[in-house]
Amino acid sequence: MNHPDTLEAGNLKTSTLEVRLWKELGVLTVAALIVCAALLWLSGCNNAPKSDQEIKDQAAQTTQQVKQDAQEAAANAKVAAAKAERKVDDIAAGVKEGLNSDKPAPGRAVSPGRTESIDINSASAGRLTTLPGISAARAQHIVDGRPYSSPHDLVDKGLISEAEYQRISDKVVAD
């Protein structure tokens, strides 16, 4: 099954992330163009005749504003691209870890009555999302909040509720 969000060993499909990045870049570009058009429109609203110098100064000012808006849009696009790249790297690390691991998946029995634990201080965001109730965004918050001295620090730092902690407490450690 070839779904845009699926991962295949050795061949990560990032089309969804790429589409999202292009959409964000498009929105930022459209915003910059709207600002430019609004400034040009406003410059034409004054009915008083202007001297050549006034027109030149206004054009320079408008151009400077558009340049600043374009630089800001480019910076925002860079940040979005870096975040998307980090997410793709986390997914790839999770896939690699899963392929190279001889251990069962988190929460699956290693032996009767025992399950493998996830270290919240070293697990990738992708690995943390395998825990019940942990979304990709919450997993990234957990990664960003490191280090932890105990698993209950997730509750103490306000990253998860006590009820959520109870669901994962037997699956996590803080080594």
mmCIF file of the C-alpha atoms, coordinates in Angstrom:
data_MODEL
# 
_entry.id   MODEL 
# 
loop_
_atom_site.group_PDB 
_atom_site.id 
_atom_site.type_symbol 
_atom_site.label_atom_id 
_atom_site.label_alt_id 
_atom_site.label_comp_id 
_atom_site.label_asym_id 
_atom_site.label_entity_id 
_atom_site.label_seq_id 
_atom_site.pdbx_PDB_ins_code 
_atom_site.Cartn_x 
_atom_site.Cartn_y 
_atom_site.Cartn_z 
_atom_site.occupancy 
_atom_site.B_iso_or_equiv 
_atom_site.pdbx_formal_charge 
_atom_site.auth_seq_id 
_atom_site.auth_comp_id 
_atom_site.auth_asym_id 
_atom_site.auth_atom_id 
_atom_site.pdbx_PDB_model_num 
ATOM 1   C CA . MET A 1 1   ? 0.000  0.000   0.000  1.00 0.00 ? 1   MET A CA 1 
ATOM 2   C CA . ASN A 1 2   ? 1.563  3.313   -1.052 1.00 0.00 ? 2   ASN A CA 1 
ATOM 3   C CA . HIS A 1 3   ? 0.031  5.980   1.136  1.00 0.00 ? 3   HIS A CA 1 
ATOM 4   C CA . PRO A 1 4   ? 1.827  9.399   1.331  1.00 0.00 ? 4   PRO A CA 1 
ATOM 5   C CA . ASP A 1 5   ? 2.235  9.060   5.101  1.00 0.00 ? 5   ASP A CA 1 
ATOM 6   C CA . THR A 1 6   ? 3.723  5.538   5.059  1.00 0.00 ? 6   THR A CA 1 
ATOM 7   C CA . LEU A 1 7   ? 7.362  4.765   5.744  1.00 0.00 ? 7   LEU A CA 1 
ATOM 8   C CA . GLU A 1 8   ? 9.260  2.108   3.883  1.00 0.00 ? 8   GLU A CA 1 
ATOM 9   C CA . ALA A 1 9   ? 12.624 0.768   5.028  1.00 0.00 ? 9   ALA A CA 1 
ATOM 10  C CA . GLY A 1 10  ? 15.391 2.705   3.301  1.00 0.00 ? 10  GLY A CA 1 
ATOM 11  C CA . ASN A 1 11  ? 12.950 4.941   1.439  1.00 0.00 ? 11  ASN A CA 1 
ATOM 12  C CA . LEU A 1 12  ? 11.220 7.609   3.528  1.00 0.00 ? 12  LEU A CA 1 
ATOM 13  C CA . LYS A 1 13  ? 8.387  9.305   1.733  1.00 0.00 ? 13  LYS A CA 1 
ATOM 14  C CA . THR A 1 14  ? 8.177  12.893  2.874  1.00 0.00 ? 14  THR A CA 1 
ATOM 15  C CA . SER A 1 15  ? 5.643  14.170  0.381  1.00 0.00 ? 15  SER A CA 1 
ATOM 16  C CA . THR A 1 16  ? 3.235  15.255  3.117  1.00 0.00 ? 16  THR A CA 1 
ATOM 17  C CA . LEU A 1 17  ? 5.927  17.310  4.845  1.00 0.00 ? 17  LEU A CA 1 
ATOM 18  C CA . GLU A 1 18  ? 7.098  18.747  1.550  1.00 0.00 ? 18  GLU A CA 1 
ATOM 19  C CA . VAL A 1 19  ? 3.552  19.744  0.623  1.00 0.00 ? 19  VAL A CA 1 
ATOM 20  C CA . ARG A 1 20  ? 3.088  21.390  4.029  1.00 0.00 ? 20  ARG A CA 1 
ATOM 21  C CA . LEU A 1 21  ? 6.364  23.302  3.629  1.00 0.00 ? 21  LEU A CA 1 
ATOM 22  C CA . TRP A 1 22  ? 5.418  24.486  0.149  1.00 0.00 ? 22  TRP A CA 1 
ATOM 23  C CA . LYS A 1 23  ? 2.014  25.585  1.433  1.00 0.00 ? 23  LYS A CA 1 
ATOM 24  C CA . GLU A 1 24  ? 3.631  27.543  4.272  1.00 0.00 ? 24  GLU A CA 1 
ATOM 25  C CA . LEU A 1 25  ? 6.096  29.147  1.864  1.00 0.00 ? 25  LEU A CA 1 
ATOM 26  C CA . GLY A 1 26  ? 3.232  30.000  -0.494 1.00 0.00 ? 26  GLY A CA 1 
ATOM 27  C CA . VAL A 1 27  ? 1.228  31.595  2.301  1.00 0.00 ? 27  VAL A CA 1 
ATOM 28  C CA . LEU A 1 28  ? 4.214  33.682  3.370  1.00 0.00 ? 28  LEU A CA 1 
ATOM 29  C CA . THR A 1 29  ? 4.867  34.770  -0.211 1.00 0.00 ? 29  THR A CA 1 
ATOM 30  C CA . VAL A 1 30  ? 1.225  35.718  -0.736 1.00 0.00 ? 30  VAL A CA 1 
ATOM 31  C CA . ALA A 1 31  ? 1.307  37.701  2.529  1.00 0.00 ? 31  ALA A CA 1 
ATOM 32  C CA . ALA A 1 32  ? 4.362  39.626  1.356  1.00 0.00 ? 32  ALA A CA 1 
ATOM 33  C CA . LEU A 1 33  ? 2.707  40.355  -1.995 1.00 0.00 ? 33  LEU A CA 1 
ATOM 34  C CA . ILE A 1 34  ? -0.464 41.566  -0.257 1.00 0.00 ? 34  ILE A CA 1 
ATOM 35  C CA . VAL A 1 35  ? 1.580  43.938  1.893  1.00 0.00 ? 35  VAL A CA 1 
ATOM 36  C CA . CYS A 1 36  ? 3.347  45.218  -1.221 1.00 0.00 ? 36  CYS A CA 1 
ATOM 37  C CA . ALA A 1 37  ? 0.067  45.703  -3.086 1.00 0.00 ? 37  ALA A CA 1 
ATOM 38  C CA . ALA A 1 38  ? -1.493 47.485  -0.096 1.00 0.00 ? 38  ALA A CA 1 
ATOM 39  C CA . LEU A 1 39  ? 1.453  49.839  0.167  1.00 0.00 ? 39  LEU A CA 1 
ATOM 40  C CA . LEU A 1 40  ? 1.333  50.591  -3.549 1.00 0.00 ? 40  LEU A CA 1 
ATOM 41  C CA . TRP A 1 41  ? -2.417 51.159  -3.351 1.00 0.00 ? 41  TRP A CA 1 
ATOM 42  C CA . LEU A 1 42  ? -2.023 53.480  -0.387 1.00 0.00 ? 42  LEU A CA 1 
ATOM 43  C CA . SER A 1 43  ? 0.640  55.434  -2.216 1.00 0.00 ? 43  SER A CA 1 
ATOM 44  C CA . GLY A 1 44  ? -1.834 56.051  -5.053 1.00 0.00 ? 44  GLY A CA 1 
ATOM 45  C CA . CYS A 1 45  ? -4.631 57.272  -2.737 1.00 0.00 ? 45  CYS A CA 1 
ATOM 46  C CA . ASN A 1 46  ? -3.158 60.739  -2.287 1.00 0.00 ? 46  ASN A CA 1 
ATOM 47  C CA . ASN A 1 47  ? -4.602 63.048  -4.954 1.00 0.00 ? 47  ASN A CA 1 
ATOM 48  C CA . ALA A 1 48  ? -2.122 65.871  -4.388 1.00 0.00 ? 48  ALA A CA 1 
ATOM 49  C CA . PRO A 1 49  ? 0.505  66.046  -7.110 1.00 0.00 ? 49  PRO A CA 1 
ATOM 50  C CA . LYS A 1 50  ? 3.874  64.893  -5.908 1.00 0.00 ? 50  LYS A CA 1 
ATOM 51  C CA . SER A 1 51  ? 7.279  65.999  -6.914 1.00 0.00 ? 51  SER A CA 1 
ATOM 52  C CA . ASP A 1 52  ? 9.682  63.590  -8.539 1.00 0.00 ? 52  ASP A CA 1 
ATOM 53  C CA . GLN A 1 53  ? 11.716 63.469  -5.330 1.00 0.00 ? 53  GLN A CA 1 
ATOM 54  C CA . GLU A 1 54  ? 8.639  62.575  -3.229 1.00 0.00 ? 54  GLU A CA 1 
ATOM 55  C CA . ILE A 1 55  ? 7.729  59.789  -5.639 1.00 0.00 ? 55  ILE A CA 1 
ATOM 56  C CA . LYS A 1 56  ? 11.315 58.491  -5.588 1.00 0.00 ? 56  LYS A CA 1 
ATOM 57  C CA . ASP A 1 57  ? 11.428 58.586  -1.753 1.00 0.00 ? 57  ASP A CA 1 
ATOM 58  C CA . GLN A 1 58  ? 8.090  56.820  -1.446 1.00 0.00 ? 58  GLN A CA 1 
ATOM 59  C CA . ALA A 1 59  ? 9.152  54.131  -3.917 1.00 0.00 ? 59  ALA A CA 1 
ATOM 60  C CA . ALA A 1 60  ? 12.372 53.605  -1.963 1.00 0.00 ? 60  ALA A CA 1 
ATOM 61  C CA . GLN A 1 61  ? 10.450 53.337  1.307  1.00 0.00 ? 61  GLN A CA 1 
ATOM 62  C CA . THR A 1 62  ? 7.946  50.872  -0.170 1.00 0.00 ? 62  THR A CA 1 
ATOM 63  C CA . THR A 1 63  ? 10.748 48.804  -1.650 1.00 0.00 ? 63  THR A CA 1 
ATOM 64  C CA . GLN A 1 64  ? 12.558 48.695  1.705  1.00 0.00 ? 64  GLN A CA 1 
ATOM 65  C CA . GLN A 1 65  ? 9.344  47.533  3.450  1.00 0.00 ? 65  GLN A CA 1 
ATOM 66  C CA . VAL A 1 66  ? 8.767  44.805  0.861  1.00 0.00 ? 66  VAL A CA 1 
ATOM 67  C CA . LYS A 1 67  ? 12.407 43.729  1.203  1.00 0.00 ? 67  LYS A CA 1 
ATOM 68  C CA . GLN A 1 68  ? 12.037 43.448  4.993  1.00 0.00 ? 68  GLN A CA 1 
ATOM 69  C CA . ASP A 1 69  ? 8.781  41.479  4.624  1.00 0.00 ? 69  ASP A CA 1 
ATOM 70  C CA . ALA A 1 70  ? 10.412 39.125  2.122  1.00 0.00 ? 70  ALA A CA 1 
ATOM 71  C CA . GLN A 1 71  ? 13.374 38.567  4.465  1.00 0.00 ? 71  GLN A CA 1 
ATOM 72  C CA . GLU A 1 72  ? 10.989 37.815  7.326  1.00 0.00 ? 72  GLU A CA 1 
ATOM 73  C CA . ALA A 1 73  ? 9.040  35.384  5.133  1.00 0.00 ? 73  ALA A CA 1 
ATOM 74  C CA . ALA A 1 74  ? 12.274 33.646  4.135  1.00 0.00 ? 74  ALA A CA 1 
ATOM 75  C CA . ALA A 1 75  ? 13.343 33.372  7.782  1.00 0.00 ? 75  ALA A CA 1 
ATOM 76  C CA . ASN A 1 76  ? 9.958  31.872  8.712  1.00 0.00 ? 76  ASN A CA 1 
ATOM 77  C CA . ALA A 1 77  ? 10.254 29.400  5.841  1.00 0.00 ? 77  ALA A CA 1 
ATOM 78  C CA . LYS A 1 78  ? 13.739 28.390  7.059  1.00 0.00 ? 78  LYS A CA 1 
ATOM 79  C CA . VAL A 1 79  ? 12.393 27.733  10.555 1.00 0.00 ? 79  VAL A CA 1 
ATOM 80  C CA . ALA A 1 80  ? 9.524  25.666  9.152  1.00 0.00 ? 80  ALA A CA 1 
ATOM 81  C CA . ALA A 1 81  ? 11.930 23.682  6.980  1.00 0.00 ? 81  ALA A CA 1 
ATOM 82  C CA . ALA A 1 82  ? 14.233 23.012  9.948  1.00 0.00 ? 82  ALA A CA 1 
ATOM 83  C CA . LYS A 1 83  ? 11.303 21.773  12.047 1.00 0.00 ? 83  LYS A CA 1 
ATOM 84  C CA . ALA A 1 84  ? 10.134 19.512  9.241  1.00 0.00 ? 84  ALA A CA 1 
ATOM 85  C CA . GLU A 1 85  ? 13.668 18.193  8.754  1.00 0.00 ? 85  GLU A CA 1 
ATOM 86  C CA . ARG A 1 86  ? 13.926 17.410  12.480 1.00 0.00 ? 86  ARG A CA 1 
ATOM 87  C CA . LYS A 1 87  ? 10.622 15.532  12.323 1.00 0.00 ? 87  LYS A CA 1 
ATOM 88  C CA . VAL A 1 88  ? 11.773 13.537  9.309  1.00 0.00 ? 88  VAL A CA 1 
ATOM 89  C CA . ASP A 1 89  ? 15.051 12.745  11.092 1.00 0.00 ? 89  ASP A CA 1 
ATOM 90  C CA . ASP A 1 90  ? 13.134 11.552  14.166 1.00 0.00 ? 90  ASP A CA 1 
ATOM 91  C CA . ILE A 1 91  ? 10.934 9.351   12.018 1.00 0.00 ? 91  ILE A CA 1 
ATOM 92  C CA . ALA A 1 92  ? 13.957 7.941   10.195 1.00 0.00 ? 92  ALA A CA 1 
ATOM 93  C CA . ALA A 1 93  ? 15.731 7.289   13.510 1.00 0.00 ? 93  ALA A CA 1 
ATOM 94  C CA . GLY A 1 94  ? 12.634 5.507   14.805 1.00 0.00 ? 94  GLY A CA 1 
ATOM 95  C CA . VAL A 1 95  ? 12.392 3.362   11.686 1.00 0.00 ? 95  VAL A CA 1 
ATOM 96  C CA . LYS A 1 96  ? 16.103 2.551   11.831 1.00 0.00 ? 96  LYS A CA 1 
ATOM 97  C CA . GLU A 1 97  ? 15.873 1.752   15.528 1.00 0.00 ? 97  GLU A CA 1 
ATOM 98  C CA . GLY A 1 98  ? 12.902 -0.516  14.895 1.00 0.00 ? 98  GLY A CA 1 
ATOM 99  C CA . LEU A 1 99  ? 14.627 -2.312  12.030 1.00 0.00 ? 99  LEU A CA 1 
ATOM 100 C CA . ASN A 1 100 ? 17.889 -2.811  13.906 1.00 0.00 ? 100 ASN A CA 1 
ATOM 101 C CA . SER A 1 101 ? 16.362 -3.829  17.195 1.00 0.00 ? 101 SER A CA 1 
ATOM 102 C CA . ASP A 1 102 ? 16.043 -7.444  18.209 1.00 0.00 ? 102 ASP A CA 1 
ATOM 103 C CA . LYS A 1 103 ? 13.830 -6.299  21.066 1.00 0.00 ? 103 LYS A CA 1 
ATOM 104 C CA . PRO A 1 104 ? 10.039 -6.307  20.865 1.00 0.00 ? 104 PRO A CA 1 
ATOM 105 C CA . ALA A 1 105 ? 8.151  -3.049  20.442 1.00 0.00 ? 105 ALA A CA 1 
ATOM 106 C CA . PRO A 1 106 ? 7.500  -0.970  23.572 1.00 0.00 ? 106 PRO A CA 1 
ATOM 107 C CA . GLY A 1 107 ? 4.677  -2.363  25.648 1.00 0.00 ? 107 GLY A CA 1 
ATOM 108 C CA . ARG A 1 108 ? 4.988  -5.820  24.121 1.00 0.00 ? 108 ARG A CA 1 
ATOM 109 C CA . ALA A 1 109 ? 5.945  -8.659  26.401 1.00 0.00 ? 109 ALA A CA 1 
ATOM 110 C CA . VAL A 1 110 ? 9.651  -9.420  26.587 1.00 0.00 ? 110 VAL A CA 1 
ATOM 111 C CA . SER A 1 111 ? 8.916  -12.360 28.806 1.00 0.00 ? 111 SER A CA 1 
ATOM 112 C CA . PRO A 1 112 ? 5.738  -13.245 30.665 1.00 0.00 ? 112 PRO A CA 1 
ATOM 113 C CA . GLY A 1 113 ? 4.762  -10.379 32.974 1.00 0.00 ? 113 GLY A CA 1 
ATOM 114 C CA . ARG A 1 114 ? 7.583  -8.025  31.831 1.00 0.00 ? 114 ARG A CA 1 
ATOM 115 C CA . THR A 1 115 ? 7.622  -5.285  29.152 1.00 0.00 ? 115 THR A CA 1 
ATOM 116 C CA . GLU A 1 116 ? 10.445 -3.282  27.604 1.00 0.00 ? 116 GLU A CA 1 
ATOM 117 C CA . SER A 1 117 ? 10.792 0.278   28.918 1.00 0.00 ? 117 SER A CA 1 
ATOM 118 C CA . ILE A 1 118 ? 11.528 3.465   26.994 1.00 0.00 ? 118 ILE A CA 1 
ATOM 119 C CA . ASP A 1 119 ? 14.149 5.824   28.429 1.00 0.00 ? 119 ASP A CA 1 
ATOM 120 C CA . ILE A 1 120 ? 12.606 9.316   28.289 1.00 0.00 ? 120 ILE A CA 1 
ATOM 121 C CA . ASN A 1 121 ? 16.088 10.866  28.436 1.00 0.00 ? 121 ASN A CA 1 
ATOM 122 C CA . SER A 1 122 ? 17.398 9.202   25.286 1.00 0.00 ? 122 SER A CA 1 
ATOM 123 C CA . ALA A 1 123 ? 14.460 7.999   23.157 1.00 0.00 ? 123 ALA A CA 1 
ATOM 124 C CA . SER A 1 124 ? 13.724 9.801   19.900 1.00 0.00 ? 124 SER A CA 1 
ATOM 125 C CA . ALA A 1 125 ? 10.491 11.728  19.540 1.00 0.00 ? 125 ALA A CA 1 
ATOM 126 C CA . GLY A 1 126 ? 9.360  9.041   17.108 1.00 0.00 ? 126 GLY A CA 1 
ATOM 127 C CA . ARG A 1 127 ? 9.946  6.336   19.690 1.00 0.00 ? 127 ARG A CA 1 
ATOM 128 C CA . LEU A 1 128 ? 8.079  8.322   22.357 1.00 0.00 ? 128 LEU A CA 1 
ATOM 129 C CA . THR A 1 129 ? 5.012  8.471   20.104 1.00 0.00 ? 129 THR A CA 1 
ATOM 130 C CA . THR A 1 130 ? 4.673  4.693   20.475 1.00 0.00 ? 130 THR A CA 1 
ATOM 131 C CA . LEU A 1 131 ? 3.536  5.319   24.052 1.00 0.00 ? 131 LEU A CA 1 
ATOM 132 C CA . PRO A 1 132 ? -0.237 5.453   24.579 1.00 0.00 ? 132 PRO A CA 1 
ATOM 133 C CA . GLY A 1 133 ? -1.581 9.002   24.306 1.00 0.00 ? 133 GLY A CA 1 
ATOM 134 C CA . ILE A 1 134 ? 1.727  10.630  23.286 1.00 0.00 ? 134 ILE A CA 1 
ATOM 135 C CA . SER A 1 135 ? 1.350  12.665  20.086 1.00 0.00 ? 135 SER A CA 1 
ATOM 136 C CA . ALA A 1 136 ? 4.240  13.843  17.936 1.00 0.00 ? 136 ALA A CA 1 
ATOM 137 C CA . ALA A 1 137 ? 3.953  17.361  19.384 1.00 0.00 ? 137 ALA A CA 1 
ATOM 138 C CA . ARG A 1 138 ? 3.912  16.090  22.964 1.00 0.00 ? 138 ARG A CA 1 
ATOM 139 C CA . ALA A 1 139 ? 6.866  13.779  22.221 1.00 0.00 ? 139 ALA A CA 1 
ATOM 140 C CA . GLN A 1 140 ? 8.842  16.783  20.974 1.00 0.00 ? 140 GLN A CA 1 
ATOM 141 C CA . HIS A 1 141 ? 7.974  18.677  24.178 1.00 0.00 ? 141 HIS A CA 1 
ATOM 142 C CA . ILE A 1 142 ? 9.268  15.703  26.169 1.00 0.00 ? 142 ILE A CA 1 
ATOM 143 C CA . VAL A 1 143 ? 12.518 15.717  24.162 1.00 0.00 ? 143 VAL A CA 1 
ATOM 144 C CA . ASP A 1 144 ? 12.857 19.492  24.622 1.00 0.00 ? 144 ASP A CA 1 
ATOM 145 C CA . GLY A 1 145 ? 12.280 19.218  28.393 1.00 0.00 ? 145 GLY A CA 1 
ATOM 146 C CA . ARG A 1 146 ? 15.200 16.865  29.075 1.00 0.00 ? 146 ARG A CA 1 
ATOM 147 C CA . PRO A 1 147 ? 16.841 15.814  31.353 1.00 0.00 ? 147 PRO A CA 1 
ATOM 148 C CA . TYR A 1 148 ? 14.526 13.990  33.745 1.00 0.00 ? 148 TYR A CA 1 
ATOM 149 C CA . SER A 1 149 ? 15.534 12.452  37.062 1.00 0.00 ? 149 SER A CA 1 
ATOM 150 C CA . SER A 1 150 ? 12.438 10.243  37.197 1.00 0.00 ? 150 SER A CA 1 
ATOM 151 C CA . PRO A 1 151 ? 9.575  9.400   34.849 1.00 0.00 ? 151 PRO A CA 1 
ATOM 152 C CA . HIS A 1 152 ? 7.170  11.307  37.119 1.00 0.00 ? 152 HIS A CA 1 
ATOM 153 C CA . ASP A 1 153 ? 9.033  14.504  36.148 1.00 0.00 ? 153 ASP A CA 1 
ATOM 154 C CA . LEU A 1 154 ? 6.808  14.461  33.041 1.00 0.00 ? 154 LEU A CA 1 
ATOM 155 C CA . VAL A 1 155 ? 3.871  15.255  35.336 1.00 0.00 ? 155 VAL A CA 1 
ATOM 156 C CA . ASP A 1 156 ? 5.893  17.597  37.576 1.00 0.00 ? 156 ASP A CA 1 
ATOM 157 C CA . LYS A 1 157 ? 6.944  19.657  34.530 1.00 0.00 ? 157 LYS A CA 1 
ATOM 158 C CA . GLY A 1 158 ? 3.351  19.773  33.225 1.00 0.00 ? 158 GLY A CA 1 
ATOM 159 C CA . LEU A 1 159 ? 4.040  17.776  30.072 1.00 0.00 ? 159 LEU A CA 1 
ATOM 160 C CA . ILE A 1 160 ? 1.396  15.116  30.790 1.00 0.00 ? 160 ILE A CA 1 
ATOM 161 C CA . SER A 1 161 ? -1.416 14.680  33.305 1.00 0.00 ? 161 SER A CA 1 
ATOM 162 C CA . GLU A 1 162 ? -1.342 12.244  36.203 1.00 0.00 ? 162 GLU A CA 1 
ATOM 163 C CA . ALA A 1 163 ? -3.926 10.070  34.403 1.00 0.00 ? 163 ALA A CA 1 
ATOM 164 C CA . GLU A 1 164 ? -1.738 9.963   31.275 1.00 0.00 ? 164 GLU A CA 1 
ATOM 165 C CA . TYR A 1 165 ? 1.268  9.125   33.425 1.00 0.00 ? 165 TYR A CA 1 
ATOM 166 C CA . GLN A 1 166 ? -0.583 6.182   34.968 1.00 0.00 ? 166 GLN A CA 1 
ATOM 167 C CA . ARG A 1 167 ? -1.132 4.732   31.469 1.00 0.00 ? 167 ARG A CA 1 
ATOM 168 C CA . ILE A 1 168 ? 2.581  4.847   30.574 1.00 0.00 ? 168 ILE A CA 1 
ATOM 169 C CA . SER A 1 169 ? 4.312  4.584   33.971 1.00 0.00 ? 169 SER A CA 1 
ATOM 170 C CA . ASP A 1 170 ? 5.147  0.889   33.500 1.00 0.00 ? 170 ASP A CA 1 
ATOM 171 C CA . LYS A 1 171 ? 6.601  1.590   30.044 1.00 0.00 ? 171 LYS A CA 1 
ATOM 172 C CA . VAL A 1 172 ? 9.030  4.441   30.811 1.00 0.00 ? 172 VAL A CA 1 
ATOM 173 C CA . VAL A 1 173 ? 12.259 4.964   32.751 1.00 0.00 ? 173 VAL A CA 1 
ATOM 174 C CA . ALA A 1 174 ? 14.583 7.931   33.254 1.00 0.00 ? 174 ALA A CA 1 
ATOM 175 C CA . ASP A 1 175 ? 18.139 6.591   33.097 1.00 0.00 ? 175 ASP A CA 1 
# 
